[in-house]
Amino acid sequence: MHNPAFSPDMESLYRNYHSWLHAWLRRRLGNSFDAADLAQDVFVRLLQKPRHFGSEPEARVYLRLMANGMCVDLWRRRQIEQAWLEELASRPAAVVPSVEHQALVLEALNEIDSMLRTLPPKVGNAFFMAMADGMSNREIAQALGVSTRMVHKYISQAMLCCLKLEARQTSSDRPVQQALGLPEPR
């Protein structure tokens, strides 16, 4: 129910709910540092995409849902980072990439994960089974209960998304390359 008396601006939303949200996140995450970061991120997103609330409970529910989604994203990023660190630990020290390269790989893995989450589940699963597990199309088809033709379609769809991701990354790198006087990639 809309309450006309309840129409807070961003400053009063922050003042009234930041401490509450931080406490909720601290209980959820188990530490104050991540809770502070995510609470701040919630309000930054709200600044970027303002929203009006009809009541105090509506504001709390929305803020908690947004914060919960950010918790899930944080946990997912940490899982990816942990898997990457385990992969690095399994390599001989002589072949461990530089810290800069490690950061780039981790960023790319997170972007690929975000992209895969936008795809239908079978598409993302087929792509992951093919790329990470090295399964054949026939094995994937059996696991997903679809034809090998569908597996090919799923993997093609995911690869197209990867190409779009790469194209966005390449186009966003061009101003940096030009500013540094680096040659254009061919």
Buried (B, 14 or more C-beta within 10 A) or exposed (E): EEEEEBEBEEEEBBEBBBEEBBEBBBEBBEEEEBBBBBBBBBBEBBEEEEEEBEEEEBBBEBBBEBBBEBBEBBEBBEEBBEEBEEEBEEEEEEEEEEEEEBEEBBEEBBBBBEBBEEBEEBBBBBBBBBBEEEBEBEBBBEBBEBEBEBBBBBBEBBEEBBEEBEEEEEEEEEEEEEEEEEEEEE
